[in-house]
Amino acid sequence: MGFNKSLLLAIVSLSSLFLSTHANIGALSPSQSQIPTIDTNILNLASNLIRRTFKASPEILEFCKGTENPTLCSETIAPHIQGPFDPIKALEVEMKATLNQSLKVTEFISDALANPNTDKRARGALSICKSQYKSIKGTIKEALELLEQQNVVDAYYKFSSVLSDQSTCEDAFAESPGVTIPFAEDSIGVLDLGGNCLAIMDGMVTSRVHSLLV
Ligand SMILES: *[C@@H]1O[C@H](CO)[C@@H](O)[C@H](O)[C@H]1NC(C)=O
């Protein structure tokens, strides 16, 4: 897509976003609909939209198409890709994003375990999560090494344990009466990013098998 077309698309999308948001405001509170206000939500949406429109190339959108979270996929990959599109490099970025998200959770767990005010009933689950996330980080690092050797097949098989470890951690909280997982959103982040990596590798492995068969 050319620059002018992208710009036009961004402007059209922004205008309709603006109009629809204001239509909603009008519907909800007629008394305030006359007052021109710039909602920070609109600004955030607008800057996200511009970022996406200008940075996610058609190759990245195509690459992320088969994942469960294509928007998250292209948003995490686009800022780290320069020059010609390389699918292995893009997968590496998504894996590193998953690793970063896992490091964030690990830090949360360490802080919670070190904090004397942490609910005693949560400590067992936190300890289980600590070891699950240690395993997740190790797995992702090994998968990244395999990727460096262009070995997507083994990286794929290795990586699947990231999702089972993530769910073991969540289960530990689900099975602890009286406590809920204190890093729910970050935990879902690991699931979403890790799921994207698996879907990308699944696509790569399947298309390679397919090309060997025909
Ligand atoms: C991961 O975190 C490091 C250190 O904060 C950062 O430099 C890097 O860009 C991040 N990578 C991704 C893919 O988000």
The ligand as an SDF file (V2000), in Angstrom:
LIG
                    3D

 14 14  0  0  0  0  0  0  0  0999 V2000
   12.2960   -7.1420   25.1270 C   0  0  0  0  0  0  0  0  0  0  0  0
   12.8190   -6.3460   26.1830 O   0  0  0  0  0  0  0  0  0  0  0  0
   14.0490   -5.7370   25.8690 C   0  0  0  0  0  0  0  0  0  0  0  0
   14.5770   -5.1040   27.1310 C   0  0  0  0  0  0  0  0  0  0  0  0
   13.6030   -4.3380   27.7470 O   0  0  0  0  0  0  0  0  0  0  0  0
   13.8230   -4.7480   24.7340 C   0  0  0  0  0  0  0  0  0  0  0  0
   15.0290   -4.1150   24.4010 O   0  0  0  0  0  0  0  0  0  0  0  0
   13.2930   -5.4950   23.5250 C   0  0  0  0  0  0  0  0  0  0  0  0
   12.9860   -4.5790   22.5110 O   0  0  0  0  0  0  0  0  0  0  0  0
   12.0520   -6.2800   23.8920 C   0  0  0  0  0  0  0  0  0  0  0  0
   11.6950   -7.1150   22.7410 N   0  0  0  0  0  0  0  0  0  0  0  0
   10.4580   -7.2260   22.2710 C   0  0  0  0  0  0  0  0  0  0  0  0
   10.2620   -8.0600   21.0780 C   0  0  0  0  0  0  0  0  0  0  0  0
    9.5090   -6.6880   22.7890 O   0  0  0  0  0  0  0  0  0  0  0  0
  1  2  1  0
  1 10  1  0
  2  3  1  0
  3  4  1  0
  3  6  1  0
  4  5  1  0
  6  7  1  0
  6  8  1  0
  8  9  1  0
  8 10  1  0
 10 11  1  0
 11 12  1  0
 12 13  1  0
 12 14  2  0
M  END
$$$$
